[in-house]
Amino acid sequence: MNKKPIIYQLLPRLFANKNSNCVPNGTYAQNGAGKMNDITLHVLKSIKDLGVTHIWYTGIIEHAHKTDYSTYGIRPDNHHVVKGNAGSPYAIKDYYDIDPDIAVDVPNRMTEFTQLVSRTHKAGMKVVIDFVPNHVARQYNSDAKPAGIKDLGADDDQTKFFDINNNFYYIPYQQFSPHINLGYGDGAYIEFPAKATGNDCFSAFPGEYDWYETVKLNYGIDYGDGTRHFNPIPNTWFKMLNILRFWAGKGVDGFRCDMAHMVPLEFWNWAISAVKEHYPDIIFIAEIYDVNLYRDYIKVGQFDYLYDKVNLYDTLRGIQCSNFSAARITNCWQTVEGIGENMLNFLENHDEQRFGSKQYAGDPGLVIPSLVISSMISTGPMMIYAGQELGEQANDAEGYSGLDGRTTIFDYWSIPTVRRWFNNGKCDSSLLSEREIWLRSIYQAILTICNNEKAISSGKFFDLMYVNYTNPHFNPHHQYAFMRSTDKETLLIAVNFSSCGTDIQINIPKHAFEFLNIPEGECNATELLTNITDNKNLRSNAPFSCKIDAYNAVIWKISHKNIVSDKKKASKQTAKTTKK
């Protein structure tokens, strides 16, 4: 059976931090950090029990931070160009090293990582890590690069804004002067000439909301005149390919590629092909925010999966928060028709606000309709963020990150719900509330269905909305219904975004039976979230009736062999009469 990827994102620094007394803006010494070694086989098996197939370990590669590890031969970062005490995992300081914050034995941090990879595989899951190709930390310096590898920028001609063999973009003859304090005296940060920032600010004077802690990498595009220089192959391409192959050689099964749309499509076509020559099963996931680029990044760029943020995520959020009609979901799958299997869906990640936060739904228990749609509308991957399954609401103002509905990536902190579930590695429910236990069981049920049911992991999809827009017993602004089907079984799935429960009648068109090759008739169906069984009509001339509670869903499973058609009923009745 084809496995539908269920990806669980976690930051070891946050996920395994046991400190329940973290202080805002706390240092490493005050607040501590979770370690890779804390993610034991038992912990991993507990995560897998949710239905997870892949773990995305975020913040693995060494990035800039304010903690001093100079005793281990790691050059300190200037605090003025680091965001938060822990720094951003996306300001990479050394592409060839593991972040020391998450190691118990800092000198052996790479061994601890390879052991984590081995444990994850032993638990039956695959490993995804970040590849951050668009930008690096402002003080990038690799002290762990393999022999023969030159550092980024080592041979750059800093007198030029652009050169095909430069790794960075320079603003010649100008000192880096962002709209932030860079300090005074010996502690000041001085950069001359200035380098462009990761968010394409080609100026020596970026603002405080620019990515001033990062430096843009040069893939052969001259942003001065818009010309593209890919022949001969730019120096940066070779250096980034070496990095991908390095981590693939450590047993990594996939890369989540940060801001992939800010890197030329031509590079991805070249690099992904080159990596897959040696590692054919490795997967590439693109963080991308332009629907118009989706097909190119799959067909030309050769990505396996793309974030579907600006399509499905934004629509589901609009339904939850802004009175969008549920009928708009139809446009979501139509937008990605033909590439739906390549779409990675999610309701949370480190960039987005928590579903249960005050800034989003306000109540994590309202998640069922959105979760069912996200995870079951296609065969593509579903991703959840550590703590989402427990209803984490991000009620902390951690320091650099304020009370913004997000879990910080910049601060040394622990996640309250995760910390209590983790419970010093026990991974039990003894410190959880009844509601948190219930919510985790809901996530487990829904995510497990995704791969237990072939209709979800590899079956066909049919949208039922177009025959229910004028149905007086179905409200298309609050309810959404669709079918997933294989040769032997069909799932009829309906969700209710309303605060009121409802009895609905769902019309199923003749075309659905023909397209999905489903027989018509009466059947005994099972609702997979409650295990309730009931006799149902599965006909084109009679509606499918069911009840859905407020902010809930139903997943009715029908085995085709159990459908009794009218012809079969008539035949049986004739046989009985003849026998008499």
N, C-alpha and C positions, 0 to 999 in steps of 0.2 A: 504494500500500500504506500502511495506517495504521502510523505509527511508534510503537513502544513507547518512552516516554521512558527513557533511561539517563542518570542525573544523576551528575555528578562534583563532589563538594564539595571546595573548597580555600580556605584562608586565605592570601591573597597574602603576608602578613607572615611566615608560616611556610614556605609552599610554595617560595618563591623565595629564601629566605635561604641564602647560600652559606657562611656561617661554620661551620667544622667545630670551632671551639674555644669554643663558647658556655660561659659559666660560670653556675652556678645563681644566681638572683636578679640576673642581669646587667642592666645598663641598656641603653638603646638604643645608647649610645656603645660599650659593651663587646661586645654581641652582634649589633647591627644588626637589619635587617628586610628582608624581600623586598619588591620593588617591582612595581607593575603593569606597568611597562615591561619587566621581566624576562620577563614572560609573552608571549613573541614568537609570531609566526605559526607558526614551527617547533615551539615548545613545544605550542601549541594543536593542531596537526595530530597531534602524537605522542599527545596525550590522546585525540583523536577516534579514533585507530587502535584504541583499546580497545573501540570500539563505542559511545562516548559521543555523546549527542545534545544535552545541556544541561550547562552548567557553573554550579554555584552558588558564586558568589564571596561568601565569608563575611568579615565585618569590613570592608566597603567604606565604610559610612557612619561619619562621625566619632564616636568614642566617647571616654570619659574615659580618660586615661593619665597617667603621671608624667613623661613627657618634656615639656620646656618649649619650646613653639613660639610664645612671646609675641612674638618678633621678626617673626613673620608676621601679627601681629594676632590671634592665637588666645589667648583667656584661659586661663591655666594652671588645672589642677584641684588642689584640695586633696588631698594624698597620703593623708590619713587616710580618705577615702571613695572610694578606688580600690583594687581588688583586683589585686595583682600590679603589676609595673612597666609592663607593656603595657596593663593594664586589660582589662575584659571588652568584647567586641564588642557585647554586649547591654546595655551602659550607654550609650545613645546620648546624645551631648552636643550634636549639631546635626544634625537630620534632613535638612537641605538641603546638607550638605557631605560631602566625601570625607576619610577619615582621613589626616592628613599623614604618618603612619608609612610608608605604602605609595606615596608619591609621590617621584619623583626631584627634580622642581622643584615645591616645595610651593605657591608661588603659582598654579601652573598645574595643580593636582591634578585639577580637574574635567575639564580637557581630556585629561589622561592616562587618566582613566576612560572618557570617551566614545571614545577611541582604542582602549582595551581591548575595549569593546563591539563596535566596528567590526571589530577583528581576529577576535574570537570568531565573529561572523557570517560573516566571510570564510572562516574555517576550516570553516564548515558546521554550527556549533552555536549554540544559543540561550543567553541570559543570564538567570540567576535571581539575585536579591539578597535580603537579609533585609529584612523589614518588621517592626519591633519595636513593636507597638501598645500593649502592656500597661503599659510602664514606660519611664522615661528615667533618665539619669544624675542624681545628686542636684544637681549644679550645671549643669543644662541651660541652655544659652545659645546661640542661633543668631545667628552673625554673617554668615551667608550667605543668610538667608531672602530671598525675592523681595520686591519693593516691594509694600506693602499687606498683607503677612502679619504678624500680631501673634505675638509669642513665646508659648509655652505658659506659662500662669500670670501673664501680664502684667496681666490685669484681674481676677484672683481676689480674692474677699473672704476674707481669711485668718482672719477671726474665726469662720468657720463650718466645721464638720466637712465638711458637704456643701452644695453649691449646684449647681443644674443647669448653670450657666454657669461654674463653677469647673473648671479643668483638673486640679487636684490635690485630694487629701483632706488635711485639716489636723487636727492635734490641738491645738485652741486653748489658748493660755496655758501650753503646755508646751514646754520646750526639747528638741531632739533629743538623746537620751542613750542610744545603743546600748551593748551590752556589749563595746565595743572602745575603744581609746585614741584620742581625738580631738585629742590634742596640747595644748600650752600656749602661752600668750603670743601673739605675732603669727602663729604658724603653726597655731594651733588652728582646728578647724572648728566654727563656731557656726551653728546653724539654729534660728530662732524665728519663728513656731511650727513645731513638728515636722511633717513630712509622712509619710504612710503609705508603707510599703515596697512594692516590686513584687510580693512574694509574699503580699500581703494581710495584713500585720502592721499593724493600725490602732492602733498604740501608739507612744508616744515612746521606748520602751525595747526595740527589737528585739535579738535575740541575735546572736552572731557567725556563726551559720549562716543567719540571715535574709538577704534580699537588701538589706542595709543601704546598699549603694552606689547603689540605685535608688529611684525615686519612682513610686508607682502613679498611673496616669492615670484620670480620672473620665469614664465614658461614660454617666452618668445613673442609676447604681444607688446608692441610699443604703444603705450597708452597716450603718448604725445601726439602721434599722428594716426593711430588706429591700425597700423600695418601689422601683419602677422609673419613671423619668421620661424618656420618649422623645418627648414631644410638649408643647412645641415641641422640635425637634431640638437636642440639647445642643451647646454650642460646640465641644467636643473632636471631635465627629464631623466637622465642617466642616474643622477644622485637619488631621485625619488624612487626609481625602479629598484635600486639597490636596497633601499629601506624596506619596500614591500617584500622583496625576496628574503630579506633578513628575518622578518617576523614570521613569514610563512614557514621558514625553516625551523622556527621555534614551536611549530605545531598549531599555530593559529589557524582557525577554519574560515575566518571571514574578516572583512574590514568594513566598518561604518565610516564612510568617507565624508569628512566634515566640509560643508559648503562646497560641494562638488561642482556646482554650476558656476563657481568663480574661477575654475580651472578649465583650460581649453578642452573641448570635446576630443580634439585630435590626440591630446596626451592620453586620455583615458582609453581610447581605441588601441593605442600603441602599448600602453603599460599593462592593461588588464589582459590583453592577448599574451604578452610576454610572461606574465606571472602564471597564467593558466596553462602555458606550455609545460611547466614543471609541476604545477599544483592544480590539476583540472577540476577538482571538487571545491576549491575555495570560492567563497561568495563575496560579492562586492555590493554594498548598499550605499546609495547616494542620498545625502541630505540635499534636497533641491526644492526650490520654492517658485518655480515657474512652470505652469502646466504646459505652456507652449514648447518647452524643451523636453518633456517627458519621453516622447517617442524617440527622439534623437539620442538621448542618453541611454536608452535600452538598445535600440537597433544599431547605432553607430558607436556609442561609447562602450557598449557591451556590459552595462551594469545588470546585475541579476534582479535587484529590487531598488525602488525609489520611495522616499517619503511621500505620502499623499497628504501633506499638511494643508495646502491651500485649496484643496478640493473637498475630500470627505471630512477631515478634521474640522475645518472651518465651518462646514455646513452643520455638522452635529453640534458644535458649540453654539451656532446661531439658533438652532432649534431649542437648545437648553436655556439659552440666556437672552435671546433677542426675538423671540416669537416667530422665527422662521417656520414655514410650513414643512412638515415631514415629507410632503410630496417632492421637495427639492432633492431628496436623496436619489430619486430616479436620475436626475441630471448628473449626479456624481458618477454613477457607474457608466452612464452613456459617454461622459467625458473621457473615460479611460477604457472604453470598450475595445477589446482586442489586446489590451495590455494589463487587464485587471489582475492577472496572476503575478504581475511584477510590482504591484503596489503594496507597500508596507503601511499598515494602518496602526494608529495609536490614539489614545486619549490623553496620555501624559508622556513627557520625557523631561530631561534636565532643563530644557529651554522653556517649557510651557508651564503654565500655572496648574497646580493640582486640581483634579476634577472636583474634589470636595471643598476646595478653598472658597472663601467668601467672594473672591473675584470671579469664580466660575459658578458651579452649581450650588455651592453653599452646604450641600449635604451629600456625602459620598454614597449614601444608599440609593440615590436617584440614578445610578450609573447603568442599571441593567439594560434599558433600551439601546443606549449608545454602545455599550460593550457588545451586545449581541450583533448589532449592525456592523461594527468595526471588525469583529472577529469572524463573522459568518457570511458576509456579502460576497466574498471571493475566496479563491484558493491561495491568495497571497498571504504573506506573513502578518502576524499580529504582534505588537510589542506592548509590554507594560513596564512601568517604572517602579523600582523597589519602594514598597510602602503603599502603592496604589491599591493593592489587593487588601490592605488593612484599613483603607479609608484615610490615609494621611492627608491632613488639611493645610500643612505648612503655616501653622499659626505662630511661628517663631520669627523674630527679627534678629538674625544671626550675627550681624555686624556689617560687613561690606554690603551684603544683601539685606535689605530692610524687609518690612512686612509686606511682601509683594505677591503672596500666594504661590511662590516657588520654593523649592528646597535649594538652598545655596550650593553653588559649586566653588565658591571663592573662600569660604571660611572653614576653619576646623570646627566640626559640629557633629552631633548625632541626630538621627531621625527618630522622634519619640515612639511612633508605632513600631518601626522596625526594631528599635532597641529592645522594646518589651517583648516582641515576638522572638527575637534572636536569643534573649535571655541567657547570655553568656555561652552561647553555642548549643543550648538545649533545643531551640526551635520548637517550642511547645506553645500552648495557649494559656498557660497558668497566669500570665500577667495581662492578658487581653480582656477587653470587655466582651460581653455577650454579642454586642452588635459587630465588633471587629471579627469575632469568630464566625458569625453568620456571613459577613461580607466576604471573608476569605473563602468560605465554603462555596459561595456563589461564583466567585472568580474561578475556583477550582473546577466546579461543575461545567461552566461555560467553556473554559479553555480546554478541558479534557474532551468535551464533545467535539471540538474542532478536529481532533485526530482520531477519536473513536468512531466517528461517523464518516464513512467514505464520501457521503453526499456533500460534506463540507470540505474535506481535504482534497477531493479531486472531482467532484460532481459538477453538473451543469447548474446554471442560474436562470431563474425566470422571475421577472418583476410583475407583480399582480396589480399594480396601482392603476393602470390605464382603464381597467374594467371596474374600478371601484370609486372613481372620482364623483360619480353621481349616485352612488349607492347610499340610500338613506340610513342604512344600518352600519355604516363605516365612515369614520371621519378622517379624510386624508391629510388634514392639517395636524392631527395628533397621532394617527396610526400609520404604520408602514408594514406592508406584507409582501413576502416573496417566497419562492420555492427553491430548494436545492435538491438535486435528484441524481440517482445513478440508475443502472439498468434494473436493479432489484428493489430499491427503496427510494422513498421521497420524504423530504422534510418540508412541512409547511410552517413557515416562521412568521410571526407577527409581533410587533412591539407597540407599546402604548406610552407616548411621551406626556400623557395627560395626568393631572393630579387626581383624576377620578377614574375609578374602575369602569369597565364597559363590557357589555355583551355585543359582540360584533358578528356580522355575517359577511364572509369573504367570497366574492364572486371569483370563479376560476374559469377562464375562457377555454374554448375548444382547442385553440392553438397551443395552450400550455400542455394539454394531454398529448397532442401530436408531436410537439417539439421535444418533450421530455420522455415520450414513449411510455405514458402511464395509462393503465386501464381505468375505466370509469366504473363507479359502483359504490356499494356500502363497504365499510371496513372497520376493523377494530384498531384504533390508533393509540399510541402511547405518547404522553407529554413528557419530554425528557428532563425538564427541570423539576418536576414534581413526581414523576413516575405514575401519574394518574392514567388510567385507560378508559376509553369511551368509544361508543359506536359513532362513526362519522359518515357523512355523505361526502364522497369525492367525485363530484359530477360537474359537468359544464352547465347543466340546466337546473342546478340547485346549489345554494350557497353553503359554504363550510362554516358552521357555527361554533363559536367558542367564547370564553370569557377571559378577559385580561385585566388584572388588577392595575392600580395606578402605578405609573413608572415601572412597568414590568414587561414581560415577554412570554410568549409560548412557543414551544418547538415541538410540533406534532409529527411523530414518526409513523409512516405508513409503509408496511411491507407490501410490495405489489402482489405477492402470492396470496395475501389475505383479503384482497379486494374482490368482493363478490359482485360481478356485473349483473345487469338486469337479465341478460341472456342466460347466465349461469343459474340465477334464481328461478327463471322460468323453466329451465331444463330440470332442475331439482324438483320443482313442484310437479312437473309432468311425470317424473319418475315415481314420485310418491303416489300420485293418483293412479298410475298404471299398476303399481304394486298392490294397491288396495283392490 
